[in-house]
C-alpha cells in the first residue's frame, strides 16, 4: 500500500499539471471501487477549476468550488498525468480531462481505492473526522506523543501506527523511526519518558522527510509511463532485514509479529 511519502510525492507530481486548470469532463469506466463513485460526480466537476491539490493522511484532495474530490490509492493504485493519445488500459477506471489536453488517470487493479465527493468542511467527513495530526505539521510538536500516551499499555509501534494518534506512520517508517530512536517496538507507550518520546517524534519526522526528498527524483514518472513511483530507493536499517546484522552494532536483528505486521528490531540497540 502506498505510504504517506508515496502519496505526498503523487500529490506533488500532479500538482503543476492540475492546479488552476479547468475540468472539461470526467469519464468513469468502473463505479464499483471500495466505495461506489457518486454517479453525479462527473456532472459536478464539469467546467470547474481545480483550485489546489492537497494531501490529508493518505488521501489526495482536489479542491474545487463547493467541495473536494477525495482520492485514495488503495493497495496498489496510482495517479498519473497523460493525454488522450494514451489509450486507457484494463484497470484505468477514471479519467479527469483538463482543458489543457492533459488527463488525470486513476489506475487501481484491486479496486480497493476510492474517488469520492466531499461537500463542506473536510474535518466533518467520516473518513477524515477521526484522523490525528500530520506528522510533519505544527500540531505534532515535541510533547504531543507524551501527552497522548500517558496510561496507555499499547505497544509503542501500534500506538504510532494508529491514525487517530498521528497519520501516515506506516509499517516501514514505524520500524525505521523506532530503530533510530532506540526504542523496542513492544514497549508500552505509557512507559516511555517524555525525552524518549520527543526523540521518537523527531525521528518520525526525519524518516518521512527523507523518504519524501528521495521520492522527488521520481516526479518525472507521473507524466506518461505507468505513473507508479513504488517504494522509494532508500537505505532501510531494519525493515525487511530480520536475521541480518544490525547496521549499528552487528547484532542479529530479530523479527516478530506485532498487530498482524512484521516488526524488525535490534534487541541490543532498542530497549
WOBELUR-V447931 format. One record per residue. N is the residue number from 1. RES is the residue in one letter. PSI is psi in whole degrees, -180 to 180 (NA if undefined). Layout:
# WOBELUR-V447931
n->N res->RES psi->PSI
n->N res->RES psi->PSI
This chain:
# WOBELUR-V447931
n->1 res->X psi->133
n->2 res->X psi->131
n->3 res->X psi->180
n->4 res->X psi->-47
n->5 res->X psi->-37
n->6 res->X psi->-40
n->7 res->X psi->-41
n->8 res->X psi->-41
n->9 res->X psi->-37
n->10 res->X psi->-47
n->11 res->X psi->-44
n->12 res->X psi->-35
n->13 res->X psi->-39
n->14 res->X psi->-19
n->15 res->X psi->-49
n->16 res->X psi->-24
n->17 res->X psi->-13
n->18 res->X psi->-42
n->19 res->X psi->133
n->20 res->X psi->-3
n->21 res->X psi->152
n->22 res->X psi->136
n->23 res->X psi->120
n->24 res->X psi->-36
n->25 res->X psi->166
n->26 res->X psi->130
n->27 res->X psi->122
n->28 res->X psi->120
n->29 res->X psi->-21
n->30 res->X psi->109
n->31 res->X psi->-22
n->32 res->X psi->83
n->33 res->X psi->-155
n->34 res->X psi->-44
n->35 res->X psi->142
n->36 res->X psi->137
n->37 res->X psi->131
n->38 res->X psi->131
n->39 res->X psi->-25
n->40 res->X psi->2
n->41 res->X psi->-42
n->42 res->X psi->-36
n->43 res->X psi->-35
n->44 res->X psi->-37
n->45 res->X psi->-24
n->46 res->X psi->125
n->47 res->X psi->1
n->48 res->X psi->150
n->49 res->X psi->134
n->50 res->X psi->108
n->51 res->X psi->-37
n->52 res->X psi->153
n->53 res->X psi->119
n->54 res->X psi->170
n->55 res->X psi->137
n->56 res->X psi->116
n->57 res->X psi->-124
n->58 res->X psi->20
n->59 res->X psi->139
n->60 res->X psi->135
n->61 res->X psi->125
n->62 res->X psi->112
n->63 res->X psi->125
n->64 res->X psi->177
n->65 res->X psi->125
n->66 res->X psi->-4
n->67 res->X psi->-163
n->68 res->X psi->145
n->69 res->X psi->121
n->70 res->X psi->125
n->71 res->X psi->129
n->72 res->X psi->137
n->73 res->X psi->-4
n->74 res->X psi->-145
n->75 res->X psi->-34
n->76 res->X psi->24
n->77 res->X psi->171
n->78 res->X psi->158
n->79 res->X psi->143
n->80 res->X psi->162
n->81 res->X psi->128
n->82 res->X psi->-168
n->83 res->X psi->167
n->84 res->X psi->-19
n->85 res->X psi->-21
n->86 res->X psi->101
n->87 res->X psi->139
n->88 res->X psi->145
n->89 res->X psi->-178
n->90 res->X psi->-45
n->91 res->X psi->17
n->92 res->X psi->93
n->93 res->X psi->-27
n->94 res->X psi->135
n->95 res->X psi->129
n->96 res->X psi->110
n->97 res->X psi->134
n->98 res->X psi->153
n->99 res->X psi->-12
n->100 res->X psi->0
n->101 res->X psi->12
n->102 res->X psi->160
n->103 res->X psi->134
n->104 res->X psi->115
n->105 res->X psi->127
n->106 res->X psi->121
n->107 res->X psi->129
n->108 res->X psi->88
n->109 res->X psi->-39
n->110 res->X psi->-7
n->111 res->X psi->39
n->112 res->X psi->2
n->113 res->X psi->-167
n->114 res->X psi->155
n->115 res->X psi->106
n->116 res->X psi->168
n->117 res->X psi->131
n->118 res->X psi->117
n->119 res->X psi->133
n->120 res->X psi->-170
n->121 res->X psi->134
n->122 res->X psi->-37
n->123 res->X psi->-13
n->124 res->X psi->-11
n->125 res->X psi->133
n->126 res->X psi->-38
n->127 res->X psi->-14
n->128 res->X psi->-18
n->129 res->X psi->-27
n->130 res->X psi->-2
n->131 res->X psi->142
n->132 res->X psi->-174
n->133 res->X psi->163
n->134 res->X psi->136
n->135 res->X psi->-20
n->136 res->X psi->6
n->137 res->X psi->174
n->138 res->X psi->-28
n->139 res->X psi->-25
n->140 res->X psi->61
n->141 res->X psi->178
n->142 res->X psi->-36
n->143 res->X psi->9
n->144 res->X psi->-52
n->145 res->X psi->-37
n->146 res->X psi->-47
n->147 res->X psi->-43
n->148 res->X psi->-23
n->149 res->X psi->-10
n->150 res->X psi->127
n->151 res->X psi->0
n->152 res->X psi->128
n->153 res->X psi->1
n->154 res->X psi->139
n->155 res->X psi->141
n->156 res->X psi->-35
n->157 res->X psi->-44
n->158 res->X psi->-39
n->159 res->X psi->-48
n->160 res->X psi->-14
n->161 res->X psi->-2
n->162 res->X psi->116
n->163 res->X psi->-18
n->164 res->X psi->-16
n->165 res->X psi->-55
n->166 res->X psi->140
n->167 res->X psi->153
n->168 res->X psi->6
n->169 res->X psi->86
n->170 res->X psi->-178
n->171 res->X psi->-45
n->172 res->X psi->-51
n->173 res->X psi->-26
n->174 res->X psi->-45
n->175 res->X psi->-47
n->176 res->X psi->-40
n->177 res->X psi->-40
n->178 res->X psi->-38
n->179 res->X psi->-46
n->180 res->X psi->-32
n->181 res->X psi->-8
n->182 res->X psi->30
n->183 res->X psi->130
n->184 res->X psi->139
n->185 res->X psi->-25
n->186 res->X psi->-4
n->187 res->X psi->137
n->188 res->X psi->133
n->189 res->X psi->-41
n->190 res->X psi->-10
n->191 res->X psi->-9
n->192 res->X psi->143
n->193 res->X psi->164
n->194 res->X psi->-42
n->195 res->X psi->-45
n->196 res->X psi->-35
n->197 res->X psi->-29
n->198 res->X psi->-41
n->199 res->X psi->-42
n->200 res->X psi->-43
n->201 res->X psi->-45
n->202 res->X psi->-43
n->203 res->X psi->-34
n->204 res->X psi->-47
n->205 res->X psi->-42
n->206 res->X psi->-46
n->207 res->X psi->-36
n->208 res->X psi->-41
n->209 res->X psi->-43
n->210 res->X psi->-42
n->211 res->X psi->-40
n->212 res->X psi->-42
n->213 res->X psi->-41
n->214 res->X psi->-30
n->215 res->X psi->-20
n->216 res->X psi->-25
n->217 res->X psi->-10
n->218 res->X psi->5
n->219 res->X psi->-32
n->220 res->X psi->-23
n->221 res->X psi->-13
n->222 res->X psi->-2
n->223 res->X psi->104
n->224 res->X psi->-175
n->225 res->X psi->-155
n->226 res->X psi->-7
n->227 res->X psi->19
n->228 res->X psi->106
n->229 res->X psi->-24
n->230 res->X psi->-166
n->231 res->X psi->137
n->232 res->X psi->147
n->233 res->X psi->112
n->234 res->X psi->160
n->235 res->X psi->115
n->236 res->X psi->127
n->237 res->X psi->-34
n->238 res->X psi->-40
n->239 res->X psi->127
n->240 res->X psi->10
n->241 res->X psi->22
n->242 res->X psi->134
n->243 res->X psi->-11
n->244 res->X psi->176
n->245 res->X psi->141
n->246 res->X psi->137
n->247 res->X psi->-13
n->248 res->X psi->-46
n->249 res->X psi->-4
n->250 res->X psi->4
n->251 res->X psi->155
n->252 res->X psi->128
n->253 res->X psi->140
n->254 res->X psi->140
n->255 res->X psi->129
n->256 res->X psi->169
n->257 res->X psi->129
n->258 res->X psi->116
n->259 res->X psi->39
n->260 res->X psi->11
n->261 res->X psi->151
n->262 res->X psi->130
n->263 res->X psi->125
n->264 res->X psi->135
n->265 res->X psi->167
n->266 res->X psi->115
n->267 res->X psi->-21
n->268 res->X psi->-42
n->269 res->X psi->-24
n->270 res->X psi->122
n->271 res->X psi->NA
